[in-house]
Amino acid sequence: MTDLTSSGDSKNGAQGDGALSDDIAFMRAALSLARRAGSHDEVPVGAVIVKNGQVVGQGFNQPVGSHDPSAHAEICALRDAGQTLENYRLPGCTLYVTIEPCTMCLGAIIHARIERLVFGAAEPRYGAVSSGQRLLENGVYNHELEVSSGILADEASALMKQFFRQRRDRRVGKEPAPEAGSGSQ
């Protein structure tokens, strides 16, 4: 796994400057989608799927609003890319997501045959890649997934912290809840 700092500097020199600048640009698109999720009072996670330098799928967290526990950013992006490419398999694609995927999302990423996963911040409680369960380390999957992490991690982490801080403040009456569809974050 390639670990990259939030400033975009490679810790192990595994990626060239062109690929790294692409990673940063696509992660910025995922961060924009994460902000969109937050504006809908959903946990701010965003994802984009890229093939041959083009976005073919995108999604943001929406399980609450859609009444669908599987509507995580990654799943929504996989569904969108599948429709775009007219295939449930997505070989040659890179999935960019702001937060480390959970078990459900990692399973879907593997089943879709995503070639490369790039995530921003680690998810210490529910992350299934490099935190928590570390599912890729057990070697039982029939698909090898290249993983890079830490791209714009500080920004992704800050979005999550801000969201949960605002949620806690609302619970104790410090701040009113945002109006539905207000787009404030």
N, C-alpha and C positions, 0 to 999 in steps of 0.2 A: 504494500500500500504506500502510495506517495502522500506524505503529509506536507501541507503548505501553510505558511503563516497567512494571517489575514491581510497582510500588505502585499501578498502575492509572491514573496520570495520563497524559492524552493529550499527546503531544509536538506534535501539530499541530492539536489542537482539533476533530478531525473527528467525534468521537462524543459523544453526549449522556450525561449521568450515568446514566440508566436503562439504556441499552444497555451501558454500561461495567460497571455493577453486574451485569447478566446475564452478560456475558463473564467476569467474575471468578468468579461462582458456577459457571458451567459448566466453567471451567478448573479450579476446585477439584475438581469431580467427575472430570475427566480425571486430575488429580494423584492422586486416590484410587485410580483404576484403575492408574496407573503404579506406585504402591506395591504393588499386588496383583501386578503383573508381577515386580517386584523380589523379592517374597516367594517367588516360584517360580523364583528365580535366572535370570530373564529380564531383558533390558535394560529398565529402568523407563520405559516410554512408555505413556501411556493416551490414549484418544480417546472423545469422545461426539459424537453427531450430534443436532441439535435442529431441530425444525420447529414453528413456532407456539408457541414457549416450552416445548415438551415434548421430553424425551429420547426419541428413536425408535430409537437405536442406540448401542451402546457396545462397546468392545473394549480389550484390552491386549496388549502384545507377548507372543507365545507360540510363536515358530518352533521353539525347541529342544524344548519339551515336546510339541508337536503334530507334530514331524518335518515341518514345512511351512515352507519358506523364505519363503512369501508371507504368513505369519500375523503381519504387523505390526499394531500397534494400529489404524491407520487402515483397513486392509483388513478386519479383524475387525469394526470398527464399521460400515463400509459394508455388509458382508454382513448384519449384524444389522438395520440400517435397511432394507435391501432386503426382508428377510423381513417386518419389521413393516409396512412400507408396501405390500408386495406389488408392488414395482416396482424394476427395476434402475436407473432414473433417479430422482434425488433432488432435483428442483428445489425451490427455496424452503427448502433445508436449510443449516444452518451446521455445519461440522465443527470441533470444538475438539480440538487435540492438543498435548501437552506439549512436543514437540520438532518442529522444522521437518521436514516430510515429505521422504523420499528420492524418487528418480526414479520408482520403481515406484508408490509411494503417490500421488504427484502425478498420474501418468497415470490411476490409478483414480479419483481425485477429479474430474478433468476429465471422464472418460467417464461418471461418475455424474451429472454436471451439478450438483454441489454449488454453491450460490450464493455461499457465503462460507467462507473458511478462516481460522481463528484459531489461531495457534500461540504457544507460550510462548517457549522458548529457541531460538536459532539453532543449526544443526548445521553447523559449519564444514567438516567433511570430506565429508559425504554429503548435505547439504541441497540441495534442488533449487529452492527458491523464491527466497530472498534471499542465500544463501551458495552456495558451490560453483558449480553450473551455471546458476542463475538462468533456468530454462527458460521462465518466463512472459514474459520480456523479448523473446523472438524473434518474437512475434506470429503464429505459425503455427496456433494452436489456434482451433477454431470455437466455443469456449465462453469467455466472459469470467468470470474468477474474482476476486471481491473478496477481498483479503488484509489481515489485521491481524496484527501480531506484537508480542511483548514482554509479553503478558498473563501475569503471575506468572512471568516468565522466571527470576528468581533462584531461586525454589523448584524449578522444573523443572530448572534447571542443577545445583542442589545435589543433587537426587536422582541425577542421572547421575554426578556426581563421586563421591558417596558409594558408589554401586554399583561403579564401576570401581576406586576405592581399595580397597574390600573384596575385590574379585576379585584385584587385584594382591597384597594382603596374604596371601590364601590361597595364592597361587602360591609365595610365598617362605616359607610355613610360619608366618606370624605369627598366623593365625586359622583355626580349623576351618571347613569349609564348613557352611552351614546344613543341618539335616535336611530331607529332602523333606517338604513339607506342613506345616512348622513355623510358617510365616507370619511368621518374623522378618525384619525389614529394618532 
